[in-house]
Amino acid sequence: MSQDMIGVNVQLIGHEYRFACPPAEQDELLEAASGLDKRMQDIRDQGGKLLSLEAVAVMAALNLSHELLRQQRQAAATEAIINAQVVDLLQKLDAFLGEAAL
């Protein structure tokens, strides 16, 4: 492990994992691990104890990937709306300034 990395232990549905991360990112890693642990526990609880750790992890990853994709699409749509409004405002401002110069 390099000098600018630290080891961080996290618990995911009863299993301990060690990750390396920069010290400045430790709190975010622990918060992310806590959220993932909750999601994995929820999936395991809904699916019964018969699901393997791998199946729970894959389902959690797929759920998170789906949410990220949805948020990226929403952000892109919002950005497109904002850009269109900015263009509209600039055109109105140009028209107003053009009339004021006359």
C-alpha positions, 0 to 999 in steps of 0.5 A, a space after each residue: 500500500 502506498 504512503 498516501 493510501 490507508 487501509 479501511 475495514 468495512 462490514 458488508 452483511 456480516 463479512 469484513 473487507 479491507 479496502 485501500 483509499 486516500 485518507 481524505 476519502 475514508 469517510 465517504 468510503 465508510 458512508 458508501 459501505 454503510 449504504 451498500 450494507 443496508 441495501 444488501 441486507 434488504 435484498 437478503 431479507 426480501 429474498 430469504 437467507 437462501 440467496 448467496 452472497 454473490 447473488 446479493 452483491 450482484 443484485 445490489 450492484 444492478 440496483 445501484 447501476 440502474 439508479 445511477 443511469 436514471 439519475 444521469 438521464 434526468 441530469 442530462 434532460 435537466 441540462 438540456 432544458 436549462 441550456 434551451 432556456 439560456 439560449 432563449 434568454 440570450 436571444 431575448 437580451 440580444 433583441 432588447 439590446 439591439 432595439 435599445 441601440 436604435 
